[in-house]
Amino acid sequence: MINKDSLIDALKQGVAGANHQTFPICVDSFTNLWQYEYGSLEDLPQDVDDIIASRAVELGLIELDY
């Protein structure tokens, strides 16, 4: 089983270099691997949501409502 911190670090690195086209692929790859390793996406750490949301905002893919 892959260490959760290692997976999250890989996600950080992947999305940091992602563009509009590769970002969804990177997120899909991460979630597929997480689900394979841990059986569910229900226990994703809040860090993962924050990493994905902040990069999506930076890329202009989503807007956050405050």
Distance bins in CASP14 RR format, pairs under 12 A and 6 or more apart:
PFRMAT RR
TARGET T0000
AUTHOR 0000-0000-0000
RMODE 2
METHOD distances of the structure
MODEL  1
1 7 0 0 0 0 0 1 0 0 0 0 0
1 33 0 0 0 0 0 1 0 0 0 0 0
1 34 0 0 0 0 0 1 0 0 0 0 0
1 36 0 0 0 0 1 0 0 0 0 0 0
1 37 1 0 1 0 0 0 0 0 0 0 0
1 38 1 0 0 1 0 0 0 0 0 0 0
1 39 0 0 0 0 0 1 0 0 0 0 0
2 8 0 0 0 0 0 1 0 0 0 0 0
2 9 0 0 0 0 0 1 0 0 0 0 0
2 10 0 0 0 0 1 0 0 0 0 0 0
2 11 0 0 0 0 0 1 0 0 0 0 0
2 30 0 0 0 0 0 1 0 0 0 0 0
2 33 1 0 0 1 0 0 0 0 0 0 0
2 34 0 0 0 0 1 0 0 0 0 0 0
2 36 0 0 0 0 1 0 0 0 0 0 0
2 37 1 0 1 0 0 0 0 0 0 0 0
2 38 0 0 0 0 1 0 0 0 0 0 0
3 9 0 0 0 0 1 0 0 0 0 0 0
3 10 0 0 0 0 0 1 0 0 0 0 0
3 34 0 0 0 0 0 1 0 0 0 0 0
3 37 0 0 0 0 1 0 0 0 0 0 0
3 38 0 0 0 0 0 1 0 0 0 0 0
4 10 0 0 0 0 0 1 0 0 0 0 0
4 11 0 0 0 0 0 1 0 0 0 0 0
4 30 0 0 0 0 0 1 0 0 0 0 0
4 33 0 0 0 0 0 1 0 0 0 0 0
4 34 0 0 0 0 1 0 0 0 0 0 0
4 37 0 0 0 0 1 0 0 0 0 0 0
4 38 1 0 0 1 0 0 0 0 0 0 0
4 43 0 0 0 0 1 0 0 0 0 0 0
4 44 0 0 0 0 1 0 0 0 0 0 0
4 45 1 0 0 1 0 0 0 0 0 0 0
4 47 0 0 0 0 1 0 0 0 0 0 0
4 48 0 0 0 0 1 0 0 0 0 0 0
5 11 0 0 0 0 0 1 0 0 0 0 0
5 12 0 0 0 0 0 1 0 0 0 0 0
5 45 0 0 0 0 1 0 0 0 0 0 0
5 47 0 0 0 0 1 0 0 0 0 0 0
5 48 0 0 0 0 0 1 0 0 0 0 0
6 12 0 0 0 0 0 1 0 0 0 0 0
6 13 0 0 0 0 0 1 0 0 0 0 0
6 30 0 0 0 0 0 1 0 0 0 0 0
6 33 0 0 0 0 0 1 0 0 0 0 0
6 34 0 0 0 0 0 1 0 0 0 0 0
6 37 0 0 0 0 0 1 0 0 0 0 0
7 13 0 0 0 0 0 1 0 0 0 0 0
7 14 0 0 0 0 0 1 0 0 0 0 0
7 29 0 0 0 0 0 1 0 0 0 0 0
7 30 1 0 0 1 0 0 0 0 0 0 0
7 31 0 0 0 0 0 1 0 0 0 0 0
7 32 0 0 0 0 0 1 0 0 0 0 0
7 33 1 0 0 1 0 0 0 0 0 0 0
7 34 1 0 0 1 0 0 0 0 0 0 0
7 35 0 0 0 0 0 1 0 0 0 0 0
7 36 0 0 0 0 0 1 0 0 0 0 0
7 37 1 0 0 1 0 0 0 0 0 0 0
7 38 0 0 0 0 1 0 0 0 0 0 0
7 44 0 0 0 0 0 1 0 0 0 0 0
7 45 0 0 0 0 1 0 0 0 0 0 0
7 47 0 0 0 0 0 1 0 0 0 0 0
7 48 0 0 0 0 1 0 0 0 0 0 0
7 51 0 0 0 0 0 1 0 0 0 0 0
8 14 0 0 0 0 0 1 0 0 0 0 0
8 15 0 0 0 0 0 1 0 0 0 0 0
8 30 0 0 0 0 1 0 0 0 0 0 0
8 33 0 0 0 0 0 1 0 0 0 0 0
8 34 0 0 0 0 1 0 0 0 0 0 0
8 37 0 0 0 0 0 1 0 0 0 0 0
8 44 0 0 0 0 1 0 0 0 0 0 0
8 45 1 0 0 1 0 0 0 0 0 0 0
8 46 0 0 0 0 0 1 0 0 0 0 0
8 47 1 0 0 1 0 0 0 0 0 0 0
8 48 1 0 0 1 0 0 0 0 0 0 0
8 49 0 0 0 0 0 1 0 0 0 0 0
8 50 0 0 0 0 0 1 0 0 0 0 0
8 51 1 0 0 1 0 0 0 0 0 0 0
8 52 0 0 0 0 0 1 0 0 0 0 0
9 15 0 0 0 0 0 1 0 0 0 0 0
9 16 0 0 0 0 0 1 0 0 0 0 0
9 30 0 0 0 0 0 1 0 0 0 0 0
9 47 0 0 0 0 0 1 0 0 0 0 0
9 48 0 0 0 0 0 1 0 0 0 0 0
9 51 0 0 0 0 0 1 0 0 0 0 0
10 16 0 0 0 0 0 1 0 0 0 0 0
10 26 0 0 0 0 1 0 0 0 0 0 0
10 27 0 0 0 0 0 1 0 0 0 0 0
10 29 0 0 0 0 1 0 0 0 0 0 0
10 30 1 0 0 1 0 0 0 0 0 0 0
10 33 0 0 0 0 1 0 0 0 0 0 0
10 34 0 0 0 0 0 1 0 0 0 0 0
10 37 0 0 0 0 0 1 0 0 0 0 0
10 48 0 0 0 0 0 1 0 0 0 0 0
10 51 0 0 0 0 0 1 0 0 0 0 0
11 17 0 0 0 0 0 1 0 0 0 0 0
11 18 0 0 0 0 0 1 0 0 0 0 0
11 23 0 0 0 0 0 1 0 0 0 0 0
11 26 1 0 0 1 0 0 0 0 0 0 0
11 27 1 0 0 1 0 0 0 0 0 0 0
11 28 0 0 0 0 0 1 0 0 0 0 0
11 29 0 0 0 0 1 0 0 0 0 0 0
11 30 1 0 1 0 0 0 0 0 0 0 0
11 31 0 0 0 0 1 0 0 0 0 0 0
11 32 0 0 0 0 0 1 0 0 0 0 0
11 33 0 0 0 0 1 0 0 0 0 0 0
11 34 0 0 0 0 1 0 0 0 0 0 0
11 44 0 0 0 0 0 1 0 0 0 0 0
11 45 0 0 0 0 0 1 0 0 0 0 0
11 47 0 0 0 0 1 0 0 0 0 0 0
11 48 1 0 0 1 0 0 0 0 0 0 0
11 49 0 0 0 0 0 1 0 0 0 0 0
11 50 0 0 0 0 0 1 0 0 0 0 0
11 51 1 0 1 0 0 0 0 0 0 0 0
11 52 1 0 0 1 0 0 0 0 0 0 0
11 54 0 0 0 0 0 1 0 0 0 0 0
11 55 0 0 0 0 1 0 0 0 0 0 0
12 18 0 0 0 0 0 1 0 0 0 0 0
12 26 0 0 0 0 0 1 0 0 0 0 0
12 27 0 0 0 0 0 1 0 0 0 0 0
12 30 0 0 0 0 1 0 0 0 0 0 0
12 47 0 0 0 0 1 0 0 0 0 0 0
12 48 0 0 0 0 1 0 0 0 0 0 0
12 50 0 0 0 0 0 1 0 0 0 0 0
12 51 1 0 1 0 0 0 0 0 0 0 0
12 52 0 0 0 0 0 1 0 0 0 0 0
12 54 0 0 0 0 0 1 0 0 0 0 0
12 55 0 0 0 0 1 0 0 0 0 0 0
13 26 0 0 0 0 1 0 0 0 0 0 0
13 30 0 0 0 0 0 1 0 0 0 0 0
13 51 0 0 0 0 0 1 0 0 0 0 0
13 55 0 0 0 0 0 1 0 0 0 0 0
14 22 0 0 0 0 1 0 0 0 0 0 0
14 23 0 0 0 0 1 0 0 0 0 0 0
14 25 0 0 0 0 1 0 0 0 0 0 0
14 26 1 0 1 0 0 0 0 0 0 0 0
14 27 0 0 0 0 1 0 0 0 0 0 0
14 28 0 0 0 0 0 1 0 0 0 0 0
14 29 0 0 0 0 1 0 0 0 0 0 0
14 30 0 0 0 0 1 0 0 0 0 0 0
14 51 0 0 0 0 1 0 0 0 0 0 0
14 52 0 0 0 0 0 1 0 0 0 0 0
14 55 0 0 0 0 1 0 0 0 0 0 0
15 22 0 0 0 0 1 0 0 0 0 0 0
15 23 1 0 0 1 0 0 0 0 0 0 0
15 24 0 0 0 0 0 1 0 0 0 0 0
15 25 0 0 0 0 0 1 0 0 0 0 0
15 26 1 0 1 0 0 0 0 0 0 0 0
15 27 1 0 0 1 0 0 0 0 0 0 0
15 28 0 0 0 0 0 1 0 0 0 0 0
15 29 0 0 0 0 0 1 0 0 0 0 0
15 30 0 0 0 0 1 0 0 0 0 0 0
15 48 0 0 0 0 0 1 0 0 0 0 0
15 50 0 0 0 0 0 1 0 0 0 0 0
15 51 1 0 0 1 0 0 0 0 0 0 0
15 52 1 0 0 1 0 0 0 0 0 0 0
15 53 0 0 0 0 0 1 0 0 0 0 0
15 54 0 0 0 0 1 0 0 0 0 0 0
15 55 1 0 1 0 0 0 0 0 0 0 0
15 56 0 0 0 0 1 0 0 0 0 0 0
15 57 0 0 0 0 0 1 0 0 0 0 0
15 58 0 0 0 0 1 0 0 0 0 0 0
15 59 0 0 0 0 1 0 0 0 0 0 0
15 61 0 0 0 0 0 1 0 0 0 0 0
16 22 0 0 0 0 0 1 0 0 0 0 0
16 23 0 0 0 0 0 1 0 0 0 0 0
16 26 0 0 0 0 1 0 0 0 0 0 0
16 51 0 0 0 0 1 0 0 0 0 0 0
16 52 0 0 0 0 0 1 0 0 0 0 0
16 54 0 0 0 0 0 1 0 0 0 0 0
16 55 1 0 0 1 0 0 0 0 0 0 0
16 58 0 0 0 0 1 0 0 0 0 0 0
16 59 0 0 0 0 0 1 0 0 0 0 0
17 23 0 0 0 0 1 0 0 0 0 0 0
17 25 0 0 0 0 0 1 0 0 0 0 0
17 26 0 0 0 0 1 0 0 0 0 0 0
17 55 0 0 0 0 1 0 0 0 0 0 0
17 58 0 0 0 0 0 1 0 0 0 0 0
17 59 0 0 0 0 0 1 0 0 0 0 0
18 24 0 0 0 0 1 0 0 0 0 0 0
18 25 1 0 0 1 0 0 0 0 0 0 0
18 26 1 0 1 0 0 0 0 0 0 0 0
18 27 0 0 0 0 1 0 0 0 0 0 0
18 28 0 0 0 0 0 1 0 0 0 0 0
18 29 0 0 0 0 0 1 0 0 0 0 0
18 30 0 0 0 0 0 1 0 0 0 0 0
18 51 0 0 0 0 0 1 0 0 0 0 0
18 52 0 0 0 0 0 1 0 0 0 0 0
18 55 1 0 0 1 0 0 0 0 0 0 0
18 56 0 0 0 0 1 0 0 0 0 0 0
18 58 0 0 0 0 1 0 0 0 0 0 0
18 59 1 0 0 1 0 0 0 0 0 0 0
18 61 0 0 0 0 0 1 0 0 0 0 0
19 25 0 0 0 0 0 1 0 0 0 0 0
19 26 0 0 0 0 1 0 0 0 0 0 0
19 55 0 0 0 0 0 1 0 0 0 0 0
19 56 0 0 0 0 0 1 0 0 0 0 0
19 58 0 0 0 0 0 1 0 0 0 0 0
19 59 1 0 0 1 0 0 0 0 0 0 0
19 60 0 0 0 0 0 1 0 0 0 0 0
19 61 0 0 0 0 0 1 0 0 0 0 0
20 26 0 0 0 0 0 1 0 0 0 0 0
20 55 0 0 0 0 0 1 0 0 0 0 0
20 56 0 0 0 0 1 0 0 0 0 0 0
20 58 0 0 0 0 0 1 0 0 0 0 0
20 59 1 0 1 0 0 0 0 0 0 0 0
20 60 0 0 0 0 1 0 0 0 0 0 0
20 61 1 0 0 1 0 0 0 0 0 0 0
20 62 0 0 0 0 0 1 0 0 0 0 0
21 59 0 0 0 0 1 0 0 0 0 0 0
21 61 0 0 0 0 0 1 0 0 0 0 0
22 28 0 0 0 0 0 1 0 0 0 0 0
22 29 0 0 0 0 1 0 0 0 0 0 0
22 55 0 0 0 0 0 1 0 0 0 0 0
22 59 0 0 0 0 1 0 0 0 0 0 0
22 61 0 0 0 0 0 1 0 0 0 0 0
23 29 0 0 0 0 0 1 0 0 0 0 0
23 30 0 0 0 0 0 1 0 0 0 0 0
23 51 0 0 0 0 0 1 0 0 0 0 0
23 52 0 0 0 0 1 0 0 0 0 0 0
23 53 0 0 0 0 0 1 0 0 0 0 0
23 54 0 0 0 0 0 1 0 0 0 0 0
23 55 1 0 0 1 0 0 0 0 0 0 0
23 56 1 0 0 1 0 0 0 0 0 0 0
23 57 0 0 0 0 0 1 0 0 0 0 0
23 58 0 0 0 0 1 0 0 0 0 0 0
23 59 1 0 1 0 0 0 0 0 0 0 0
23 60 0 0 0 0 1 0 0 0 0 0 0
23 61 1 0 0 1 0 0 0 0 0 0 0
23 62 0 0 0 0 0 1 0 0 0 0 0
24 30 0 0 0 0 0 1 0 0 0 0 0
24 31 0 0 0 0 0 1 0 0 0 0 0
24 52 0 0 0 0 0 1 0 0 0 0 0
24 55 0 0 0 0 0 1 0 0 0 0 0
24 56 0 0 0 0 1 0 0 0 0 0 0
24 59 0 0 0 0 0 1 0 0 0 0 0
24 61 0 0 0 0 1 0 0 0 0 0 0
24 62 0 0 0 0 0 1 0 0 0 0 0
25 31 0 0 0 0 0 1 0 0 0 0 0
25 32 0 0 0 0 0 1 0 0 0 0 0
26 32 0 0 0 0 0 1 0 0 0 0 0
26 33 0 0 0 0 0 1 0 0 0 0 0
26 51 0 0 0 0 0 1 0 0 0 0 0
26 52 0 0 0 0 1 0 0 0 0 0 0
26 55 0 0 0 0 1 0 0 0 0 0 0
26 56 0 0 0 0 0 1 0 0 0 0 0
26 59 0 0 0 0 0 1 0 0 0 0 0
27 33 0 0 0 0 0 1 0 0 0 0 0
27 34 0 0 0 0 0 1 0 0 0 0 0
27 41 0 0 0 0 0 1 0 0 0 0 0
27 44 0 0 0 0 0 1 0 0 0 0 0
27 48 0 0 0 0 1 0 0 0 0 0 0
27 49 0 0 0 0 0 1 0 0 0 0 0
27 51 0 0 0 0 1 0 0 0 0 0 0
27 52 1 0 1 0 0 0 0 0 0 0 0
27 53 0 0 0 0 0 1 0 0 0 0 0
27 55 0 0 0 0 1 0 0 0 0 0 0
27 56 0 0 0 0 1 0 0 0 0 0 0
27 59 0 0 0 0 0 1 0 0 0 0 0
27 61 0 0 0 0 0 1 0 0 0 0 0
27 62 0 0 0 0 0 1 0 0 0 0 0
28 34 0 0 0 0 0 1 0 0 0 0 0
28 35 0 0 0 0 0 1 0 0 0 0 0
28 41 0 0 0 0 0 1 0 0 0 0 0
28 52 0 0 0 0 0 1 0 0 0 0 0
29 35 0 0 0 0 0 1 0 0 0 0 0
29 36 0 0 0 0 0 1 0 0 0 0 0
30 36 0 0 0 0 0 1 0 0 0 0 0
30 37 0 0 0 0 0 1 0 0 0 0 0
30 38 0 0 0 0 0 1 0 0 0 0 0
30 41 0 0 0 0 0 1 0 0 0 0 0
30 44 0 0 0 0 1 0 0 0 0 0 0
30 48 1 0 0 1 0 0 0 0 0 0 0
30 49 0 0 0 0 0 1 0 0 0 0 0
30 51 0 0 0 0 1 0 0 0 0 0 0
30 52 0 0 0 0 1 0 0 0 0 0 0
30 55 0 0 0 0 0 1 0 0 0 0 0
31 37 0 0 0 0 0 1 0 0 0 0 0
31 38 0 0 0 0 0 1 0 0 0 0 0
31 39 0 0 0 0 0 1 0 0 0 0 0
31 40 0 0 0 0 0 1 0 0 0 0 0
31 41 1 0 1 0 0 0 0 0 0 0 0
31 42 0 0 0 0 0 1 0 0 0 0 0
31 44 0 0 0 0 1 0 0 0 0 0 0
31 48 0 0 0 0 1 0 0 0 0 0 0
31 49 0 0 0 0 0 1 0 0 0 0 0
31 52 0 0 0 0 1 0 0 0 0 0 0
32 38 0 0 0 0 0 1 0 0 0 0 0
32 39 0 0 0 0 0 1 0 0 0 0 0
32 41 0 0 0 0 1 0 0 0 0 0 0
33 39 0 0 0 0 0 1 0 0 0 0 0
33 41 0 0 0 0 0 1 0 0 0 0 0
33 44 0 0 0 0 0 1 0 0 0 0 0
33 48 0 0 0 0 0 1 0 0 0 0 0
34 40 0 0 0 0 1 0 0 0 0 0 0
34 41 1 0 0 1 0 0 0 0 0 0 0
34 42 0 0 0 0 0 1 0 0 0 0 0
34 43 0 0 0 0 1 0 0 0 0 0 0
34 44 1 0 0 1 0 0 0 0 0 0 0
34 45 0 0 0 0 0 1 0 0 0 0 0
34 48 0 0 0 0 1 0 0 0 0 0 0
34 52 0 0 0 0 0 1 0 0 0 0 0
35 41 1 0 1 0 0 0 0 0 0 0 0
35 42 0 0 0 0 1 0 0 0 0 0 0
35 43 0 0 0 0 0 1 0 0 0 0 0
35 44 0 0 0 0 1 0 0 0 0 0 0
37 43 0 0 0 0 0 1 0 0 0 0 0
37 44 0 0 0 0 0 1 0 0 0 0 0
38 44 0 0 0 0 1 0 0 0 0 0 0
38 45 0 0 0 0 0 1 0 0 0 0 0
38 48 0 0 0 0 0 1 0 0 0 0 0
41 48 0 0 0 0 1 0 0 0 0 0 0
41 49 0 0 0 0 0 1 0 0 0 0 0
41 52 0 0 0 0 0 1 0 0 0 0 0
42 48 0 0 0 0 0 1 0 0 0 0 0
43 49 0 0 0 0 0 1 0 0 0 0 0
44 50 0 0 0 0 0 1 0 0 0 0 0
44 51 0 0 0 0 0 1 0 0 0 0 0
44 52 0 0 0 0 1 0 0 0 0 0 0
45 51 0 0 0 0 1 0 0 0 0 0 0
45 52 0 0 0 0 0 1 0 0 0 0 0
46 52 0 0 0 0 0 1 0 0 0 0 0
46 53 0 0 0 0 0 1 0 0 0 0 0
47 53 0 0 0 0 0 1 0 0 0 0 0
47 54 0 0 0 0 0 1 0 0 0 0 0
48 54 0 0 0 0 0 1 0 0 0 0 0
48 55 0 0 0 0 0 1 0 0 0 0 0
49 55 0 0 0 0 0 1 0 0 0 0 0
49 56 0 0 0 0 0 1 0 0 0 0 0
49 64 0 0 0 0 0 1 0 0 0 0 0
50 56 0 0 0 0 0 1 0 0 0 0 0
50 57 0 0 0 0 0 1 0 0 0 0 0
50 64 0 0 0 0 0 1 0 0 0 0 0
51 57 0 0 0 0 0 1 0 0 0 0 0
51 58 0 0 0 0 0 1 0 0 0 0 0
52 58 0 0 0 0 0 1 0 0 0 0 0
52 59 0 0 0 0 0 1 0 0 0 0 0
52 61 0 0 0 0 1 0 0 0 0 0 0
52 62 0 0 0 0 1 0 0 0 0 0 0
53 59 0 0 0 0 0 1 0 0 0 0 0
53 60 0 0 0 0 0 1 0 0 0 0 0
53 61 0 0 0 0 1 0 0 0 0 0 0
53 62 1 0 0 1 0 0 0 0 0 0 0
53 63 0 0 0 0 0 1 0 0 0 0 0
53 64 1 0 0 1 0 0 0 0 0 0 0
53 65 0 0 0 0 0 1 0 0 0 0 0
54 60 0 0 0 0 0 1 0 0 0 0 0
54 61 0 0 0 0 0 1 0 0 0 0 0
54 62 0 0 0 0 0 1 0 0 0 0 0
54 64 0 0 0 0 1 0 0 0 0 0 0
55 61 0 0 0 0 1 0 0 0 0 0 0
55 62 0 0 0 0 1 0 0 0 0 0 0
56 62 1 0 1 0 0 0 0 0 0 0 0
56 63 0 0 0 0 1 0 0 0 0 0 0
56 64 0 0 0 0 1 0 0 0 0 0 0
57 63 1 0 0 1 0 0 0 0 0 0 0
57 64 1 0 1 0 0 0 0 0 0 0 0
57 65 0 0 0 0 0 1 0 0 0 0 0
57 66 0 0 0 0 0 1 0 0 0 0 0
58 64 0 0 0 0 0 1 0 0 0 0 0
END
